[in-house]
Amino acid sequence: MAEVRLRTDFYGSKISKNWTNYLGIHILFKYKGPAQILNIEVNSGKKGLFGDYDQESPTDYYTKSVNASDDFVSYFFDCGMYLNFWGERQISDCAVEVVISGQGVFADAVIWDAYTMNL
Amino acid sequence: MAEIVFLVTKIPCNSVTKRQDQTLNVRVNFTYKGPAKTGRLGAVVTQQTILTEFDEIGSTRKEVAINLPAATTGTQNLATDIIGLPLAGCKPKSGYGIKVYVLDLDGKPESGCLNILTVTEGALTPELNITSLTVS
């Protein structure tokens, strides 16, 4: 049986960027459960022809420790990436995908229209 | 002579259910009469066996220091919290009790309650939600 993964969609304001810029990425998530170290994968891409997500950048890997809690606790995670992988291409609808995984948890989120490239 | 004249164990509810990966907090209300003294107050989870009502599960034992102020003319009411009795050593079942006791005084006053704790199996099921994703 194929694995079903539900993705959460967010929408940005198409901030203007060019290939020499750095993109800050800010994640807020809630967690409850046993203490563990979560894996966080971040990449950037754009909307594909069929509305799907097309990854264009390499994936950056991070980890984040979370504490044991019976109730949801909010956590921040900030990271970023240089945008030189786009080169001089002009893109109007750049997106960022974040995947957080750990023992018993998986969350996938994309922010569409996050920024424009070289426009 | 230092003397614990009355010792009562209380827990937040008449019965408490906890998972093995959680801990138990015990509040002990007691009265004391005697000179100022330092002692230890302990709590331990117990189970009933054929031989005894309060068979101690040693891995759950927790002790805290208590400072007993002088009370020569009458008894005084005191309360102490014993925080974080680990329950990992308890098998999942109901019917556990609690025993509390005092050390470093004359004798070893102790008291307990039966059938007040149920321990369940399994760790907390983890959940994670991404609630915000922004760029700058």
gemmi code that builds the backbone of each chain (N, CA, C; Angstrom):
import gemmi

chains = {
    "A": [
        ("MET", (0.854, -1.197, 0.000), (0.000, 0.000, 0.000), (0.885, 1.241, 0.000)),
        ("ALA", (0.525, 2.194, -0.814), (1.320, 3.424, -0.875), (1.176, 4.222, 0.418)),
        ("GLU", (2.276, 4.830, 0.799), (2.249, 5.650, 2.000), (1.563, 6.976, 1.711)),
        ("VAL", (0.671, 7.374, 2.560), (-0.038, 8.641, 2.394), (0.552, 9.658, 3.356)),
        ("ARG", (1.002, 10.750, 2.816), (1.562, 11.797, 3.657), (0.799, 13.090, 3.402)),
        ("LEU", (0.223, 13.619, 4.412), (-0.527, 14.863, 4.276), (0.422, 16.034, 4.466)),
        ("ARG", (0.337, 16.980, 3.563), (1.207, 18.145, 3.635), (0.391, 19.364, 4.040)),
        ("THR", (0.995, 20.196, 4.858), (0.349, 21.449, 5.257), (0.825, 22.550, 4.329)),
        ("ASP", (-0.126, 23.314, 3.783), (0.210, 24.402, 2.865), (0.151, 25.746, 3.566)),
        ("PHE", (1.188, 26.538, 3.350), (1.211, 27.930, 3.801), (1.451, 28.801, 2.571)),
        ("TYR", (1.124, 30.082, 2.698), (1.276, 30.985, 1.555), (2.022, 32.240, 1.975)),
        ("GLY", (3.019, 32.616, 1.158), (3.836, 33.776, 1.460), (3.429, 34.984, 0.651)),
        ("SER", (4.306, 35.974, 0.649), (3.982, 37.250, 0.002), (4.947, 37.567, -1.129)),
        ("LYS", (5.606, 36.567, -1.664), (6.494, 36.744, -2.821), (7.513, 37.855, -2.575)),
        ("ILE", (8.280, 37.719, -1.513), (9.324, 38.713, -1.285), (10.389, 38.584, -2.374)),
        ("SER", (10.964, 39.693, -2.734), (11.863, 39.751, -3.884), (13.274, 39.312, -3.492)),
        ("LYS", (13.798, 38.381, -4.211), (15.150, 37.869, -3.959), (15.893, 37.738, -5.285)),
        ("ASN", (17.220, 37.756, -5.209), (18.015, 37.386, -6.386), (19.048, 36.339, -5.975)),
        ("TRP", (19.780, 35.848, -6.951), (20.600, 34.658, -6.705), (21.776, 34.910, -5.762)),
        ("THR", (22.046, 36.187, -5.445), (23.129, 36.486, -4.481), (22.593, 36.560, -3.049)),
        ("ASN", (21.295, 36.441, -2.880), (20.682, 36.655, -1.559), (20.678, 35.384, -0.716)),
        ("TYR", (20.400, 35.622, 0.555), (20.219, 34.557, 1.550), (18.752, 34.570, 1.967)),
        ("LEU", (18.172, 33.402, 2.107), (16.763, 33.295, 2.484), (16.659, 32.778, 3.918)),
        ("GLY", (16.024, 33.562, 4.784), (15.771, 33.096, 6.151), (14.494, 32.275, 6.199)),
        ("ILE", (14.531, 31.173, 6.913), (13.372, 30.271, 7.001), (13.030, 30.087, 8.474)),
        ("HIS", (11.768, 30.299, 8.805), (11.348, 30.328, 10.212), (10.201, 29.331, 10.398)),
        ("ILE", (10.432, 28.395, 11.265), (9.472, 27.291, 11.453), (8.969, 27.331, 12.886)),
        ("LEU", (7.671, 27.157, 13.035), (7.055, 27.022, 14.356), (6.258, 25.722, 14.342)),
        ("PHE", (6.527, 24.881, 15.310), (5.764, 23.636, 15.378), (5.431, 23.303, 16.819)),
        ("LYS", (4.417, 22.451, 16.970), (4.006, 21.987, 18.288), (4.323, 20.507, 18.412)),
        ("TYR", (4.763, 20.124, 19.579), (5.110, 18.713, 19.791), (4.671, 18.268, 21.179)),
        ("LYS", (4.158, 17.050, 21.247), (3.980, 16.386, 22.544), (4.377, 14.927, 22.389)),
        ("GLY", (4.894, 14.366, 23.449), (5.366, 12.989, 23.395), (6.651, 12.849, 24.176)),
        ("PRO", (7.325, 11.736, 23.990), (8.586, 11.536, 24.716), (9.689, 12.423, 24.164)),
        ("ALA", (10.690, 12.649, 24.976), (11.834, 13.428, 24.512), (12.529, 12.692, 23.382)),
        ("GLN", (12.928, 13.426, 22.367), (13.652, 12.811, 21.269), (14.343, 13.904, 20.455)),
        ("ILE", (15.145, 13.477, 19.506), (15.808, 14.407, 18.598), (15.133, 14.279, 17.239)),
        ("LEU", (14.554, 15.368, 16.775), (13.839, 15.370, 15.498), (14.793, 15.705, 14.358)),
        ("ASN", (14.526, 15.131, 13.203), (15.253, 15.473, 11.982), (14.451, 16.512, 11.208)),
        ("ILE", (15.130, 17.550, 10.750), (14.465, 18.594, 9.976), (15.169, 18.724, 8.629)),
        ("GLU", (14.406, 18.555, 7.556), (14.934, 18.701, 6.206), (14.303, 19.936, 5.570)),
        ("VAL", (15.145, 20.736, 4.939), (14.664, 21.973, 4.322), (15.192, 22.037, 2.898)),
        ("ASN", (14.317, 22.377, 1.981), (14.743, 22.609, 0.600), (13.852, 23.654, -0.028)),
        ("SER", (14.274, 24.142, -1.183), (13.467, 25.138, -1.879), (13.204, 24.668, -3.299)),
        ("GLY", (12.116, 25.157, -3.849), (11.735, 24.765, -5.206), (10.674, 25.703, -5.730)),
        ("LYS", (9.825, 25.167, -6.562), (8.756, 25.993, -7.136), (7.577, 25.103, -7.471)),
        ("LYS", (6.506, 25.754, -7.864), (5.311, 25.000, -8.217), (5.495, 24.370, -9.598)),
        ("GLY", (5.179, 23.101, -9.711), (5.320, 22.403, -10.978), (4.136, 22.666, -11.898)),
        ("LEU", (4.199, 22.073, -13.072), (3.150, 22.298, -14.076), (1.782, 21.861, -13.572)),
        ("PHE", (1.750, 20.867, -12.768), (0.468, 20.328, -12.306), (0.153, 20.754, -10.878)),
        ("GLY", (0.802, 21.818, -10.430), (0.540, 22.318, -9.088), (1.288, 21.566, -8.014)),
        ("ASP", (2.131, 20.656, -8.421), (2.900, 19.900, -7.448), (4.159, 20.669, -7.075)),
        ("TYR", (4.868, 20.146, -6.084), (6.077, 20.810, -5.620), (7.286, 20.211, -6.318)),
        ("ASP", (8.081, 21.068, -6.978), (9.314, 20.634, -7.634), (10.510, 21.163, -6.860)),
        ("GLN", (11.274, 20.244, -6.271), (12.464, 20.671, -5.527), (13.566, 21.095, -6.487)),
        ("GLU", (14.202, 22.222, -6.224), (15.287, 22.721, -7.070), (16.612, 22.806, -6.321)),
        ("SER", (16.558, 22.994, -5.032), (17.789, 23.188, -4.255), (18.257, 21.863, -3.672)),
        ("PRO", (19.502, 21.814, -3.238), (19.899, 20.671, -2.397), (19.114, 20.695, -1.085)),
        ("THR", (19.038, 19.555, -0.421), (18.355, 19.486, 0.880), (19.350, 19.774, 1.998)),
        ("ASP", (18.958, 20.637, 2.908), (19.757, 20.893, 4.112), (19.180, 20.085, 5.264)),
        ("TYR", (20.062, 19.498, 6.070), (19.630, 18.621, 7.166), (19.999, 19.240, 8.511)),
        ("TYR", (19.047, 19.216, 9.421), (19.253, 19.744, 10.766), (18.631, 18.771, 11.770)),
        ("THR", (18.945, 19.023, 13.053), (18.274, 18.280, 14.122), (17.781, 19.276, 15.174)),
        ("LYS", (16.778, 18.859, 15.903), (16.208, 19.706, 16.961), (15.748, 18.803, 18.100)),
        ("SER", (16.225, 19.085, 19.300), (15.808, 18.306, 20.469), (14.479, 18.820, 21.008)),
        ("VAL", (13.608, 17.900, 21.362), (12.339, 18.280, 21.994), (12.234, 17.540, 23.325)),
        ("ASN", (11.583, 18.172, 24.259), (11.442, 17.620, 25.606), (10.202, 16.740, 25.713)),
        ("ALA", (10.212, 15.864, 26.694), (9.020, 15.059, 26.969), (7.918, 15.953, 27.502)),
        ("SER", (6.711, 15.745, 26.979), (5.582, 16.553, 27.431), (4.274, 15.823, 27.154)),
        ("ASP", (3.361, 15.902, 28.109), (2.023, 15.351, 27.901), (1.152, 16.285, 27.076)),
        ("ASP", (1.482, 17.550, 27.079), (0.697, 18.542, 26.336), (1.561, 19.149, 25.244)),
        ("PHE", (0.882, 19.731, 24.244), (1.633, 20.338, 23.144), (2.485, 21.495, 23.657)),
        ("VAL", (3.729, 21.529, 23.198), (4.661, 22.613, 23.501), (5.152, 23.176, 22.176)),
        ("SER", (5.223, 24.500, 22.069), (5.659, 25.138, 20.822), (7.180, 25.247, 20.766)),
        ("TYR", (7.708, 25.019, 19.591), (9.147, 25.133, 19.359), (9.386, 25.992, 18.119)),
        ("PHE", (10.422, 26.810, 18.185), (10.867, 27.581, 17.032), (12.096, 26.894, 16.433)),
        ("PHE", (12.219, 27.026, 15.130), (13.467, 26.611, 14.493), (13.725, 27.552, 13.321)),
        ("ASP", (14.895, 28.171, 13.326), (15.273, 29.090, 12.250), (16.483, 28.538, 11.519)),
        ("CYS", (16.463, 28.680, 10.215), (17.620, 28.297, 9.402), (17.566, 29.157, 8.140)),
        ("GLY", (18.348, 28.810, 7.170), (18.328, 29.595, 5.945), (19.147, 28.933, 4.869)),
        ("MET", (19.101, 29.514, 3.703), (19.887, 28.952, 2.602), (20.267, 30.058, 1.620)),
        ("TYR", (21.425, 29.883, 1.003), (21.819, 30.775, -0.073), (21.065, 30.373, -1.337)),
        ("LEU", (20.739, 31.359, -2.147), (19.853, 31.133, -3.296), (20.608, 31.056, -4.614)),
        ("ASN", (21.926, 30.826, -4.534), (22.698, 30.803, -5.771), (22.442, 29.577, -6.645)),
        ("PHE", (21.735, 28.577, -6.077), (21.429, 27.389, -6.890), (20.472, 27.727, -8.031)),
        ("TRP", (19.755, 28.851, -7.914), (18.835, 29.238, -8.990), (19.594, 29.773, -10.203)),
        ("GLY", (20.810, 30.258, -9.991), (21.508, 30.910, -11.088), (20.779, 32.181, -11.491)),
        ("GLU", (20.714, 32.443, -12.758), (20.075, 33.683, -13.226), (18.649, 33.458, -13.705)),
        ("ARG", (18.098, 32.284, -13.397), (16.715, 32.016, -13.820), (15.743, 32.967, -13.140)),
        ("GLN", (14.705, 33.307, -13.840), (13.661, 34.178, -13.288), (12.446, 33.322, -12.929)),
        ("ILE", (12.109, 33.333, -11.665), (11.019, 32.488, -11.163), (10.058, 33.372, -10.359)),
        ("SER", (8.786, 33.221, -10.621), (7.819, 34.102, -9.960), (7.143, 33.456, -8.749)),
        ("ASP", (7.317, 32.174, -8.582), (6.572, 31.498, -7.495), (7.458, 30.473, -6.786)),
        ("CYS", (8.525, 30.953, -6.162), (9.429, 30.054, -5.435), (8.781, 29.592, -4.120)),
        ("ALA", (9.071, 28.381, -3.746), (8.464, 27.783, -2.555), (9.552, 27.149, -1.690)),
        ("VAL", (9.209, 26.866, -0.458), (10.123, 26.209, 0.484), (9.384, 25.050, 1.132)),
        ("GLU", (10.051, 23.923, 1.204), (9.459, 22.753, 1.856), (10.250, 22.415, 3.117)),
        ("VAL", (9.520, 22.065, 4.157), (10.129, 21.639, 5.423), (9.535, 20.288, 5.804)),
        ("VAL", (10.397, 19.346, 6.135), (9.949, 18.029, 6.588), (10.556, 17.781, 7.967)),
        ("ILE", (9.702, 17.516, 8.931), (10.168, 17.192, 10.285), (9.772, 15.751, 10.583)),
        ("SER", (10.739, 14.952, 10.989), (10.437, 13.555, 11.270), (11.178, 13.104, 12.514)),
        ("GLY", (10.636, 12.071, 13.121), (11.241, 11.489, 14.305), (10.523, 10.193, 14.601)),
        ("GLN", (10.782, 9.638, 15.765), (10.126, 8.380, 16.124), (8.635, 8.616, 16.330)),
        ("GLY", (7.838, 8.078, 15.413), (6.387, 8.186, 15.531), (5.788, 9.468, 15.017)),
        ("VAL", (6.593, 10.347, 14.461), (6.040, 11.612, 13.959), (6.601, 11.916, 12.577)),
        ("PHE", (5.779, 12.578, 11.768), (6.182, 13.038, 10.443), (5.312, 14.229, 10.096)),
        ("ALA", (5.932, 15.305, 9.675), (5.164, 16.479, 9.261), (5.853, 17.100, 8.057)),
        ("ASP", (5.061, 17.475, 7.068), (5.557, 18.038, 5.814), (4.801, 19.334, 5.572)),
        ("ALA", (5.522, 20.408, 5.326), (4.865, 21.694, 5.069), (5.560, 22.395, 3.918)),
        ("VAL", (4.770, 23.115, 3.116), (5.305, 23.920, 2.016), (4.732, 25.325, 2.123)),
        ("ILE", (5.603, 26.310, 1.956), (5.110, 27.681, 1.815), (5.222, 28.056, 0.343)),
        ("TRP", (4.057, 28.229, -0.284), (3.984, 28.602, -1.697), (4.122, 30.114, -1.831)),
        ("ASP", (4.560, 30.529, -3.006), (4.710, 31.974, -3.273), (5.538, 32.644, -2.193)),
        ("ALA", (6.560, 31.958, -1.746), (7.380, 32.482, -0.649), (8.230, 33.649, -1.126)),
        ("TYR", (8.798, 33.524, -2.318), (9.667, 34.589, -2.826), (9.747, 34.488, -4.345)),
        ("THR", (10.206, 35.579, -4.944), (10.463, 35.583, -6.393), (11.962, 35.622, -6.614)),
        ("MET", (12.388, 35.134, -7.754), (13.821, 35.037, -8.012), (14.188, 35.819, -9.266)),
        ("ASN", (15.087, 36.784, -9.071), (15.663, 37.554, -10.183), (14.620, 38.320, -10.998)),
        ("LEU", (13.575, 38.759, -10.338), (12.550, 39.536, -11.062), (12.676, 41.014, -10.708)),
    ],
    "B": [
        ("MET", (11.344, 13.937, 73.683), (11.455, 12.919, 72.654), (10.674, 13.371, 71.426)),
        ("ALA", (11.306, 13.338, 70.267), (10.600, 13.680, 69.032), (9.559, 12.607, 68.736)),
        ("GLU", (8.438, 13.069, 68.258), (7.367, 12.109, 68.050), (6.466, 12.548, 66.901)),
        ("ILE", (6.302, 11.704, 65.950), (5.279, 11.931, 64.935), (3.989, 11.376, 65.510)),
        ("VAL", (3.024, 12.266, 65.733), (1.816, 11.796, 66.399), (0.750, 11.377, 65.392)),
        ("PHE", (0.846, 11.867, 64.166), (-0.169, 11.487, 63.205), (0.424, 11.674, 61.812)),
        ("LEU", (0.197, 10.776, 60.932), (0.810, 10.829, 59.606), (-0.211, 10.346, 58.596)),
        ("VAL", (-0.522, 11.184, 57.636), (-1.554, 10.863, 56.658), (-1.003, 11.056, 55.254)),
        ("THR", (-1.268, 10.165, 54.367), (-0.874, 10.321, 52.974), (-2.057, 10.820, 52.171)),
        ("LYS", (-1.800, 11.808, 51.325), (-2.844, 12.276, 50.413), (-2.300, 12.304, 49.001)),
        ("ILE", (-3.113, 11.988, 48.052), (-2.762, 12.163, 46.648), (-3.854, 13.012, 46.029)),
        ("PRO", (-3.596, 13.563, 44.839), (-4.551, 14.532, 44.283), (-5.974, 14.002, 44.140)),
        ("CYS", (-6.138, 12.744, 43.833), (-7.474, 12.166, 43.701), (-7.517, 10.888, 44.548)),
        ("ASN", (-8.715, 10.406, 44.754), (-8.832, 9.145, 45.471), (-8.108, 8.023, 44.744)),
        ("SER", (-8.184, 8.084, 43.420), (-7.425, 7.106, 42.651), (-6.728, 7.843, 41.514)),
        ("VAL", (-5.536, 7.411, 41.220), (-4.726, 8.053, 40.191), (-4.276, 7.001, 39.199)),
        ("THR", (-4.332, 7.357, 37.922), (-3.807, 6.479, 36.883), (-2.604, 7.151, 36.236)),
        ("LYS", (-1.528, 6.424, 36.157), (-0.297, 6.952, 35.571), (0.282, 5.932, 34.606)),
        ("ARG", (0.997, 6.449, 33.604), (1.740, 5.551, 32.719), (3.091, 5.211, 33.350)),
        ("GLN", (3.697, 4.142, 32.825), (4.991, 3.716, 33.359), (6.075, 4.770, 33.145)),
        ("ASP", (5.926, 5.589, 32.101), (6.962, 6.583, 31.822), (6.706, 7.896, 32.553)),
        ("GLN", (5.689, 7.934, 33.391), (5.419, 9.130, 34.175), (5.928, 8.958, 35.606)),
        ("THR", (5.825, 10.023, 36.367), (6.226, 9.965, 37.764), (5.037, 10.350, 38.645)),
        ("LEU", (5.142, 9.998, 39.909), (4.055, 10.236, 40.853), (4.507, 11.254, 41.895)),
        ("ASN", (3.640, 12.207, 42.166), (3.907, 13.182, 43.233), (3.025, 12.856, 44.425)),
        ("VAL", (3.611, 12.899, 45.601), (2.869, 12.560, 46.818), (2.940, 13.736, 47.790)),
        ("ARG", (1.801, 14.169, 48.271), (1.781, 15.190, 49.329), (1.499, 14.501, 50.656)),
        ("VAL", (2.342, 14.799, 51.633), (2.191, 14.196, 52.955), (1.818, 15.287, 53.947)),
        ("ASN", (0.646, 15.153, 54.557), (0.239, 16.046, 55.650), (0.471, 15.316, 56.964)),
        ("PHE", (1.092, 16.010, 57.916), (1.348, 15.348, 59.185), (1.444, 16.383, 60.298)),
        ("THR", (1.365, 15.910, 61.490), (1.547, 16.797, 62.636), (2.786, 16.369, 63.392)),
        ("TYR", (3.412, 17.356, 64.041), (4.664, 17.073, 64.741), (4.673, 17.767, 66.095)),
        ("LYS", (5.230, 17.072, 67.064), (5.406, 17.635, 68.402), (6.788, 17.230, 68.890)),
        ("GLY", (7.576, 18.195, 69.308), (8.903, 17.864, 69.800), (9.873, 18.983, 69.518)),
        ("PRO", (11.166, 18.772, 69.770), (12.177, 19.802, 69.524), (12.458, 19.952, 68.031)),
        ("ALA", (13.091, 21.073, 67.683), (13.477, 21.268, 66.288), (14.411, 20.145, 65.858)),
        ("LYS", (14.162, 19.630, 64.708), (14.932, 18.481, 64.282), (14.879, 18.367, 62.754)),
        ("THR", (15.924, 17.773, 62.203), (15.937, 17.484, 60.767), (15.780, 15.984, 60.568)),
        ("GLY", (14.921, 15.640, 59.651), (14.719, 14.225, 59.366), (14.537, 13.998, 57.882)),
        ("ARG", (14.153, 12.818, 57.543), (13.869, 12.470, 56.141), (12.464, 11.889, 56.054)),
        ("LEU", (11.771, 12.312, 55.004), (10.438, 11.789, 54.739), (10.510, 11.032, 53.410)),
        ("GLY", (10.038, 9.814, 53.424), (10.136, 8.983, 52.222), (8.780, 8.482, 51.777)),
        ("ALA", (8.689, 8.178, 50.492), (7.475, 7.574, 49.942), (7.885, 6.472, 48.977)),
        ("VAL", (7.075, 5.448, 48.924), (7.367, 4.334, 48.028), (6.043, 3.708, 47.596)),
        ("VAL", (6.004, 3.270, 46.346), (4.820, 2.581, 45.840), (4.835, 1.143, 46.372)),
        ("THR", (3.665, 0.663, 46.736), (3.581, -0.677, 47.318), (2.535, -1.514, 46.573)),
        ("GLN", (2.610, -2.806, 46.782), (1.591, -3.700, 46.235), (1.231, -4.734, 47.311)),
        ("GLN", (0.045, -5.232, 47.185), (-0.414, -6.230, 48.146), (0.034, -7.614, 47.699)),
        ("THR", (0.576, -8.364, 48.638), (0.937, -9.757, 48.374), (0.241, -10.643, 49.410)),
        ("ILE", (0.457, -11.931, 49.270), (-0.139, -12.857, 50.235), (0.395, -12.590, 51.635)),
        ("LEU", (1.670, -12.178, 51.700), (2.315, -12.028, 52.996), (2.129, -10.656, 53.614)),
        ("THR", (2.032, -9.628, 52.775), (1.988, -8.272, 53.335), (1.111, -7.364, 52.492)),
        ("GLU", (0.544, -6.375, 53.160), (-0.260, -5.385, 52.437), (0.599, -4.344, 51.754)),
        ("PHE", (1.790, -4.117, 52.271), (2.644, -3.052, 51.760), (4.000, -3.607, 51.344)),
        ("ASP", (3.993, -4.368, 50.294), (5.243, -4.856, 49.707), (5.844, -3.717, 48.880)),
        ("GLU", (7.015, -3.248, 49.276), (7.578, -2.054, 48.648), (8.221, -2.363, 47.299)),
        ("ILE", (7.989, -1.490, 46.346), (8.671, -1.569, 45.041), (9.808, -0.561, 45.099)),
        ("GLY", (10.978, -1.065, 45.367), (12.112, -0.221, 45.741), (12.505, 0.815, 44.709)),
        ("SER", (12.306, 0.505, 43.439), (12.731, 1.447, 42.396), (11.913, 2.723, 42.406)),
        ("THR", (10.785, 2.715, 43.127), (9.942, 3.913, 43.159), (10.247, 4.806, 44.363)),
        ("ARG", (11.136, 4.374, 45.212), (11.361, 5.084, 46.477), (11.945, 6.474, 46.247)),
        ("LYS", (11.464, 7.414, 47.016), (11.976, 8.784, 46.957), (11.959, 9.353, 48.367)),
        ("GLU", (13.047, 10.047, 48.755), (13.125, 10.638, 50.091), (13.494, 12.105, 49.978)),
        ("VAL", (12.937, 12.903, 50.878), (13.281, 14.320, 50.936), (13.607, 14.676, 52.385)),
        ("ALA", (14.453, 15.694, 52.539), (14.787, 16.172, 53.884), (13.657, 17.047, 54.405)),
        ("ILE", (13.378, 16.954, 55.707), (12.355, 17.806, 56.317), (12.944, 18.469, 57.553)),
        ("ASN", (12.648, 19.757, 57.690), (13.056, 20.503, 58.876), (11.844, 20.657, 59.780)),
        ("LEU", (11.907, 20.047, 60.918), (10.775, 20.075, 61.843), (11.018, 21.147, 62.893)),
        ("PRO", (10.214, 22.207, 62.904), (10.385, 23.257, 63.915), (9.930, 22.769, 65.281)),
        ("ALA", (10.484, 23.411, 66.290), (10.153, 23.007, 67.664), (8.688, 23.252, 67.965)),
        ("ALA", (8.081, 22.290, 68.641), (6.694, 22.427, 69.089), (6.571, 21.626, 70.369)),
        ("THR", (6.718, 22.330, 71.489), (6.764, 21.625, 72.771), (5.419, 21.586, 73.470)),
        ("THR", (4.586, 22.573, 73.158), (3.323, 22.636, 73.891), (2.188, 21.933, 73.171)),
        ("GLY", (2.230, 21.881, 71.864), (1.141, 21.238, 71.126), (1.644, 20.754, 69.784)),
        ("THR", (0.807, 20.086, 69.071), (1.207, 19.602, 67.756), (1.054, 20.718, 66.732)),
        ("GLN", (1.777, 20.621, 65.638), (1.655, 21.580, 64.548), (1.446, 20.809, 63.244)),
        ("ASN", (0.663, 21.425, 62.373), (0.359, 20.782, 61.094), (1.427, 21.137, 60.071)),
        ("LEU", (1.941, 20.169, 59.417), (2.979, 20.366, 58.413), (2.621, 19.595, 57.149)),
        ("ALA", (3.203, 20.013, 56.045), (2.965, 19.319, 54.766), (4.255, 19.314, 53.967)),
        ("THR", (4.505, 18.232, 53.321), (5.695, 18.112, 52.481), (5.328, 17.376, 51.195)),
        ("ASP", (5.851, 17.884, 50.087), (5.653, 17.211, 48.803), (6.865, 16.342, 48.477)),
        ("ILE", (6.590, 15.158, 48.060), (7.642, 14.269, 47.562), (7.378, 14.118, 46.069)),
        ("ILE", (8.291, 14.663, 45.291), (8.054, 14.827, 43.859), (8.805, 13.761, 43.065)),
        ("GLY", (8.130, 13.186, 42.105), (8.803, 12.420, 41.064), (9.152, 10.996, 41.412)),
        ("LEU", (8.231, 10.266, 42.032), (8.487, 8.835, 42.218), (8.448, 8.141, 40.854)),
        ("PRO", (9.529, 7.531, 40.412), (9.524, 6.895, 39.094), (8.684, 5.620, 39.095)),
        ("LEU", (7.919, 5.436, 38.040), (7.010, 4.281, 37.974), (7.452, 3.254, 36.945)),
        ("ALA", (8.639, 3.425, 36.399), (9.089, 2.508, 35.354), (9.200, 1.072, 35.861)),
        ("GLY", (9.420, 0.910, 37.153), (9.565, -0.435, 37.707), (8.259, -1.086, 38.091)),
        ("CYS", (7.141, -0.430, 37.824), (5.824, -0.987, 38.160), (5.222, -1.660, 36.930)),
        ("LYS", (4.763, -2.877, 37.097), (4.061, -3.538, 36.005), (2.702, -2.871, 35.809)),
        ("PRO", (2.210, -2.862, 34.562), (0.899, -2.261, 34.331), (-0.203, -3.054, 35.041)),
        ("LYS", (-0.795, -2.479, 36.043), (-1.916, -3.100, 36.743), (-2.509, -2.085, 37.714)),
        ("SER", (-3.622, -2.424, 38.290), (-4.250, -1.556, 39.275), (-3.954, -2.085, 40.675)),
        ("GLY", (-4.366, -1.326, 41.674), (-4.285, -1.797, 43.038), (-3.019, -1.449, 43.788)),
        ("TYR", (-2.190, -0.607, 43.203), (-0.985, -0.208, 43.933), (-1.345, 0.707, 45.105)),
        ("GLY", (-0.527, 0.664, 46.126), (-0.676, 1.548, 47.265), (0.536, 2.445, 47.411)),
        ("ILE", (0.500, 3.269, 48.427), (1.619, 4.163, 48.744), (1.937, 4.010, 50.228)),
        ("LYS", (3.199, 3.966, 50.539), (3.598, 4.001, 51.944), (4.534, 5.187, 52.152)),
        ("VAL", (4.309, 5.937, 53.216), (5.217, 7.028, 53.569), (5.797, 6.736, 54.942)),
        ("TYR", (6.996, 7.245, 55.177), (7.673, 6.940, 56.434), (8.625, 8.073, 56.772)),
        ("VAL", (9.009, 8.148, 58.010), (9.942, 9.172, 58.477), (11.184, 8.485, 59.023)),
        ("LEU", (12.347, 9.000, 58.654), (13.615, 8.474, 59.150), (14.326, 9.538, 59.979)),
        ("ASP", (15.279, 9.113, 60.747), (16.151, 9.965, 61.557), (15.466, 10.524, 62.790)),
        ("LEU", (14.287, 10.076, 63.096), (13.653, 10.434, 64.365), (13.659, 9.187, 65.238)),
        ("ASP", (13.025, 9.300, 66.372), (12.933, 8.116, 67.224), (11.922, 7.158, 66.608)),
        ("GLY", (12.385, 6.008, 66.256), (11.507, 5.042, 65.605), (11.354, 5.357, 64.125)),
        ("LYS", (10.507, 4.661, 63.473), (10.254, 4.870, 62.047), (8.749, 4.896, 61.816)),
        ("PRO", (8.116, 6.047, 62.079), (6.674, 6.130, 61.832), (6.385, 5.940, 60.345)),
        ("GLU", (5.388, 5.193, 60.042), (5.035, 4.999, 58.634), (3.545, 4.774, 58.512)),
        ("SER", (3.037, 5.154, 57.374), (1.615, 5.007, 57.128), (1.408, 4.818, 55.644)),
        ("GLY", (0.255, 4.334, 55.234), (0.060, 4.080, 53.817), (-1.392, 4.019, 53.422)),
        ("CYS", (-1.613, 3.948, 52.149), (-2.953, 3.804, 51.591), (-2.926, 2.656, 50.595)),
        ("LEU", (-4.010, 1.917, 50.546), (-4.100, 0.779, 49.633), (-4.978, 1.127, 48.433)),
        ("ASN", (-4.687, 0.503, 47.308), (-5.555, 0.595, 46.115), (-5.828, 2.023, 45.679)),
        ("ILE", (-4.777, 2.780, 45.492), (-4.984, 4.166, 45.060), (-4.283, 4.481, 43.748)),
        ("LEU", (-3.528, 3.561, 43.212), (-2.743, 3.875, 42.013), (-2.893, 2.765, 40.979)),
        ("THR", (-3.192, 3.171, 39.744), (-3.178, 2.255, 38.608), (-2.060, 2.680, 37.664)),
        ("VAL", (-1.252, 1.727, 37.256), (-0.167, 2.015, 36.319), (-0.509, 1.352, 34.989)),
        ("THR", (-0.457, 2.147, 33.936), (-0.775, 1.633, 32.603), (0.476, 1.528, 31.759)),
        ("GLU", (0.352, 0.723, 30.719), (1.489, 0.441, 29.857), (1.630, 1.518, 28.796)),
        ("GLY", (2.808, 1.580, 28.245), (2.991, 2.335, 27.021), (3.421, 3.763, 27.236)),
        ("ALA", (4.265, 4.196, 26.331), (4.724, 5.572, 26.369), (3.702, 6.468, 25.692)),
        ("LEU", (3.825, 7.732, 25.934), (2.959, 8.717, 25.323), (3.132, 8.697, 23.808)),
        ("THR", (2.034, 8.635, 23.086), (2.096, 8.654, 21.632), (2.499, 10.046, 21.160)),
        ("PRO", (3.594, 10.139, 20.396), (4.041, 11.467, 19.992), (3.150, 12.063, 18.900)),
        ("GLU", (3.013, 13.367, 18.911), (2.285, 14.104, 17.878), (3.060, 15.368, 17.561)),
        ("LEU", (3.050, 15.740, 16.287), (3.774, 16.936, 15.854), (2.959, 17.649, 14.790)),
        ("ASN", (2.820, 18.959, 14.916), (2.129, 19.777, 13.920), (2.975, 20.994, 13.590)),
        ("ILE", (3.208, 21.230, 12.311), (3.856, 22.469, 11.893), (2.768, 23.532, 11.830)),
        ("THR", (2.922, 24.589, 12.618), (1.862, 25.592, 12.726), (2.178, 26.872, 11.975)),
        ("SER", (3.437, 27.085, 11.649), (3.790, 28.307, 10.922), (5.071, 28.071, 10.153)),
        ("LEU", (5.104, 28.583, 8.915), (6.302, 28.507, 8.086), (6.396, 29.834, 7.337)),
        ("THR", (7.442, 30.603, 7.619), (7.605, 31.908, 6.973), (9.035, 32.042, 6.478)),
        ("VAL", (9.255, 32.997, 5.579), (10.606, 33.272, 5.061), (10.883, 34.756, 5.183)),
        ("SER", (12.166, 35.109, 5.145), (12.544, 36.524, 5.192), (13.800, 36.732, 4.385)),
    ],
}
model = gemmi.Model(1)
for chain_id, residues in chains.items():
    chain = gemmi.Chain(chain_id)
    for i, (resn, *xyz) in enumerate(residues, 1):
        res = gemmi.Residue()
        res.name, res.seqid = resn, gemmi.SeqId(i, " ")
        for name, pos in zip(("N", "CA", "C"), xyz):
            atom = gemmi.Atom()
            atom.name, atom.element = name, gemmi.Element(name[0])
            atom.pos, atom.b_iso = gemmi.Position(*pos), 0.0
            res.add_atom(atom)
        chain.add_residue(res)
    model.add_chain(chain)
structure = gemmi.Structure()
structure.add_model(model)
structure.setup_entities()
